[in-house]
Amino acid sequence: MALKKQAVLSLSGGMDSSTVLLHLLEKGYEVTAMSFDYGQKHSVELERASELIEYLDKKGHSVKYQRVTLQGLVSLLNSSLVKGGSDVPEGHYEEDNMKDTVVPNRNKIFSSLIQAAALSIAMEKDCDVEIAMGIHAGDHAIYPDCRQEFRDADYKAFAEGNWDAEKVSYVTPYLYGDKLDILRDGVICCDKLGLDFDEVYKRTNTSYKPTAEGLSDYKSASSVERIEAFIALGRKDPVEYVDGWKVAKKHVERVLASHA
């Protein structure tokens, strides 16, 4: 039997990377997914990633999954997103204070580990391997490590430092799209894979300020952007929000109106 196409995915547990996972499965890839525990306040995303992997397995879509714990890193990072950091800012991504949500060199740290895994698979199986990431246009303004310029420079360093690096390449299907484009692809992939859209997306987390029980906030920029996409799609977000979906939706509509 011919070897299936191989992909290694950075699976945060968020909406974007979870949809990339569906995208890869629909395209016939054998996927190795990696999540990273770096002391993020919104660690519920890791639980959601595990729940999604379990759901997919029950539906006949097996994924090799590994959670990587970066112990000790949290005390060395300066960001509002990690434990011990300042309060996560609220508002829209267009506001300057959103730079507080940058985690220094985060994607470079993750990228190095994913590259190592991808190249190992390529060498073991003597095949090409694609690294998949859910970065999109909405990330570019605030997060430099989500831009194509960074990806190109990072790949060059990887190629310079490793034998057989040409066996590994990148796939970033949403690089120039937004969260609405991601959700639209999610609808298509769920239909083709025989998955329930709501069951998939309730097993994701986008909130940077979830409650201890895992309920999503609706005021941090990440949540605002997600809710905006669901509003544009014309569907209720299956994730549970503090104060409920109706209140969350109305709040975001007011935020969007103020930035129109």
C-alpha positions in Angstrom: 0.0 0.0 0.0 1.3 3.4 -1.0 2.5 5.7 1.8 0.0 8.5 2.5 1.1 12.1 2.3 2.7 13.2 5.5 2.1 16.4 7.5 3.1 17.7 10.9 0.7 20.2 12.4 1.1 22.8 15.2 -2.3 22.2 16.9 -2.9 24.9 19.5 -6.5 23.8 20.2 -7.7 27.0 18.7 -10.2 27.5 15.8 -7.5 28.1 13.1 -5.2 25.1 13.6 -8.1 22.8 14.3 -9.5 23.7 10.9 -6.1 23.1 9.3 -6.3 19.6 10.8 -9.6 19.0 9.1 -8.2 20.4 5.9 -5.3 18.0 6.0 -7.5 15.0 6.8 -9.9 15.9 3.9 -6.9 16.1 1.6 -5.8 12.6 2.5 -2.8 13.4 4.8 -1.5 11.2 7.6 -1.1 13.8 10.3 1.1 14.1 13.3 -0.2 16.9 15.6 1.8 18.7 18.3 0.5 21.0 21.0 2.7 23.0 23.3 2.3 23.8 27.0 4.4 26.9 27.6 2.5 28.1 30.7 -0.3 29.9 28.8 -3.1 31.2 30.9 -5.6 29.8 28.4 -4.4 26.3 28.9 -7.9 25.0 28.3 -6.9 25.1 24.6 -4.8 22.0 25.3 -7.8 20.1 26.8 -9.8 21.1 23.7 -7.1 19.8 21.4 -7.2 16.4 23.1 -11.0 16.3 23.0 -10.9 17.0 19.3 -8.4 14.3 18.6 -10.6 11.9 20.5 -13.7 12.9 18.6 -12.0 12.5 15.3 -10.7 9.1 16.3 -14.3 8.0 17.1 -15.3 9.2 13.6 -12.6 7.1 11.9 -10.0 9.8 11.5 -6.9 8.8 13.4 -4.3 11.4 14.2 -0.9 10.9 15.9 -1.0 13.4 18.8 1.8 14.6 21.1 1.6 17.3 23.8 5.0 18.9 24.4 5.6 20.5 27.8 8.1 23.3 27.9 8.8 23.2 31.7 10.4 26.2 33.2 9.9 28.5 30.2 7.0 30.4 31.7 9.1 32.2 34.3 11.4 33.5 31.6 8.7 34.9 29.3 7.3 38.5 29.3 3.8 38.4 28.0 0.2 39.0 29.2 -0.7 35.5 27.9 1.5 33.5 30.3 0.9 32.8 33.9 2.3 35.6 36.1 2.1 38.1 33.3 0.0 41.3 33.3 -3.8 41.2 32.6 -4.8 40.2 29.1 -6.0 43.4 27.3 -9.5 43.7 26.0 -10.7 45.3 22.8 -10.0 45.0 19.0 -6.8 43.8 17.4 -6.5 47.3 15.8 -5.6 48.7 19.2 -2.0 49.2 20.2 -2.2 47.4 23.5 -2.8 44.1 21.7 1.0 43.9 21.4 0.9 42.8 25.0 -0.4 39.5 23.8 2.8 38.7 21.9 4.8 35.9 23.4 8.5 36.5 22.5 9.7 34.2 19.8 6.8 31.8 20.4 6.4 30.6 16.8 10.2 30.2 16.4 10.3 28.0 19.5 7.4 25.9 18.2 8.7 25.9 14.7 12.1 24.4 15.7 10.4 21.5 17.4 8.0 20.9 14.6 10.8 21.0 12.1 12.7 18.4 14.1 9.7 16.1 14.1 9.0 16.6 10.4 12.5 16.0 9.3 12.7 12.9 11.5 9.5 11.5 9.8 11.0 12.3 6.4 14.2 10.5 7.1 12.6 7.5 8.8 10.0 7.0 6.0 12.1 8.4 3.2 9.4 10.7 2.1 8.4 14.4 1.8 6.7 16.0 4.8 4.7 19.2 5.0 4.6 21.4 8.1 1.1 22.9 8.4 0.2 26.0 10.3 -3.0 27.9 10.8 -1.6 31.5 10.5 -3.8 33.9 8.7 -3.9 37.5 7.5 -5.6 38.7 10.7 -2.5 37.8 12.6 0.0 39.7 10.5 -0.4 43.2 12.1 0.2 42.1 15.7 2.3 39.0 15.4 5.4 39.3 13.1 6.1 35.6 13.5 2.9 34.9 11.5 4.1 36.8 8.4 5.5 35.1 5.3 8.7 37.0 5.7 9.3 35.2 9.0 8.4 31.9 7.5 10.8 32.3 4.6 13.7 33.4 7.0 12.9 30.6 9.4 12.9 28.0 6.7 16.2 29.3 5.3 17.8 28.8 8.8 16.3 25.3 9.0 17.7 24.4 5.6 21.1 25.8 6.4 21.3 23.8 9.6 20.1 20.3 8.5 20.9 17.6 6.0 17.9 16.6 3.8 15.9 19.7 4.8 14.6 19.8 1.2 12.3 16.9 2.2 10.4 19.3 4.4 8.2 22.1 3.2 5.4 24.4 4.5 1.7 24.5 3.9 -0.2 27.5 5.2 -3.7 27.4 3.5 -5.1 30.5 5.3 -2.0 32.7 5.1 -3.9 35.4 3.1 -7.4 34.6 4.4 -9.2 35.6 7.5 -11.2 33.8 10.2 -14.3 33.8 8.1 -12.4 32.0 5.3 -11.2 29.5 7.8 -14.7 28.8 9.1 -16.0 28.5 5.5 -13.4 25.8 4.8 -14.3 24.2 8.1 -17.9 23.8 6.9 -16.8 22.2 3.7 -14.3 19.8 5.5 -16.8 18.7 8.1 -19.3 17.9 5.4 -16.7 15.9 3.4 -15.4 14.1 6.4 -18.8 13.2 7.9 -18.3 15.4 11.0 -20.7 17.6 12.9 -19.6 21.2 12.6 -20.8 22.1 16.1 -19.2 19.1 17.7 -15.9 20.0 16.1 -15.8 23.7 17.0 -17.1 23.3 20.6 -13.9 21.4 21.0 -11.8 24.5 20.3 -10.8 27.5 22.3 -9.9 31.0 21.0 -10.4 32.9 24.3 -7.3 34.4 25.9 -9.3 34.9 29.1 -11.4 31.8 29.8 -12.9 31.2 33.2 -11.5 28.4 35.5 -14.4 26.3 34.2 -13.4 26.8 30.6 -16.1 29.3 29.5 -14.9 31.7 26.9 -14.7 35.5 27.4 -16.0 37.8 24.7 -14.0 40.9 25.3 -10.4 39.9 24.5 -9.3 40.5 20.9 -9.0 36.9 20.1 -12.6 36.2 21.1 -13.9 39.3 19.3 -12.2 38.2 16.1 -13.7 34.7 16.5 -17.2 35.9 17.2 -17.0 38.3 14.3 -16.3 35.4 12.0 -19.3 33.4 13.3 -21.6 36.4 12.9 -20.4 36.8 9.3 -20.9 33.1 8.7 -24.5 33.4 10.1 -24.0 30.6 12.7 -24.1 30.5 16.4 -20.7 29.7 18.0 -21.0 26.3 19.8 -18.4 27.3 22.4 -20.0 28.3 25.7 -19.5 32.0 26.6 -19.7 33.8 29.9 -23.1 35.4 29.9 -24.1 33.3 26.8 -23.9 33.7 23.1 -26.5 36.5 22.7 -24.7 38.8 25.1 -21.3 38.0 23.5 -22.7 38.6 20.0 -24.2 42.0 20.9 -21.0 43.1 22.6 -18.9 42.2 19.5 -21.4 44.0 17.2 -20.9 47.1 19.3 -17.1 46.8 19.1 -17.2 46.4 15.3 -19.6 49.3 14.9 -17.1 51.5 16.9 -14.3 50.6 14.5 -16.3 50.9 11.3 
